[in-house]
Amino acid sequence: MSLVKTSVTIPDDVLSEAKKISDNFSSLVTVALKEYLRRKNVEKAVASFGKWKGRDKASVEIVRELRKEEGRKYAKRSR
């Protein structure tokens, strides 16, 4: 894993609270961002539930048809 140095602007009170929790601010921010991204990905997945309801065809059939469209090369799959 490569590391990138960056600069962020946060309120003083947030930084003070963070320093009370950990003396390694970079590690704390990394953990917090990973958790935030995990939650956002879960929210995105939950929001997509039911999107295929009410369609005439099964989702597998729709995906197969999309993959067969001219000019689309999905990892050179034929199905």
C-alpha positions as CSV (number, residue, x, y, z in Angstrom):
1,M,0.0,0.0,0.0
2,S,1.4,3.4,-1.0
3,L,0.9,6.4,1.2
4,V,0.0,9.9,0.1
5,K,0.5,13.0,2.1
6,T,-2.4,15.4,2.0
7,S,-3.7,18.4,3.7
8,V,-7.2,18.7,5.2
9,T,-8.9,21.6,6.9
10,I,-11.0,20.7,10.0
11,P,-12.5,22.7,12.9
12,D,-10.2,23.1,15.9
13,D,-12.6,21.3,18.2
14,V,-12.7,18.2,16.0
15,L,-8.8,18.1,16.0
16,S,-8.7,18.5,19.8
17,E,-11.2,15.6,20.2
18,A,-9.2,13.5,17.8
19,K,-5.9,14.1,19.6
20,K,-7.6,13.0,22.9
21,I,-8.4,9.7,21.2
22,S,-5.1,9.0,19.4
23,D,-1.7,10.6,19.1
24,N,-1.5,9.2,15.5
25,F,-3.9,11.5,13.6
26,S,-3.1,9.9,10.2
27,S,-4.1,6.5,11.5
28,L,-7.3,7.9,13.1
29,V,-8.3,9.6,9.8
30,T,-7.5,6.5,7.8
31,V,-9.7,4.3,10.1
32,A,-12.5,6.9,10.0
33,L,-12.4,7.2,6.2
34,K,-12.4,3.5,5.7
35,E,-15.5,3.2,8.0
36,Y,-17.2,6.1,6.2
37,L,-16.5,4.5,2.8
38,R,-17.8,1.1,4.0
39,R,-21.0,2.7,5.2
40,K,-21.5,4.6,1.9
41,N,-21.0,1.4,-0.1
42,V,-23.6,-0.4,2.0
43,E,-26.0,2.5,1.6
44,K,-25.5,2.3,-2.2
45,A,-26.1,-1.4,-2.2
46,V,-29.2,-1.1,-0.1
47,A,-30.6,1.7,-2.3
48,S,-30.2,-0.6,-5.4
49,F,-32.3,-3.4,-3.9
50,G,-35.5,-3.8,-5.8
51,K,-34.4,-1.9,-8.9
52,W,-35.1,-5.0,-11.1
53,K,-38.7,-5.4,-9.8
54,G,-41.5,-4.9,-12.3
55,R,-39.4,-5.7,-15.3
56,D,-40.7,-8.2,-17.9
57,K,-37.4,-10.1,-18.0
58,A,-35.2,-11.6,-15.4
59,S,-32.1,-9.7,-14.6
60,V,-29.9,-12.5,-15.9
61,E,-31.6,-12.2,-19.3
62,I,-31.2,-8.5,-19.4
63,V,-27.5,-8.7,-18.6
64,R,-27.0,-11.4,-21.2
65,E,-28.7,-9.3,-23.9
66,L,-26.5,-6.3,-22.9
67,R,-23.4,-8.3,-23.2
68,K,-24.4,-9.5,-26.7
69,E,-24.9,-5.9,-28.0
70,E,-22.6,-5.0,-30.9
71,G,-19.4,-3.3,-29.9
72,R,-19.6,-4.3,-26.2
73,K,-16.7,-6.4,-25.0
74,Y,-17.1,-7.5,-21.5
75,A,-13.9,-9.3,-20.9
76,K,-14.5,-11.1,-24.2
77,R,-17.4,-13.1,-22.8
78,S,-19.8,-14.7,-25.2
79,R,-22.6,-15.1,-22.8
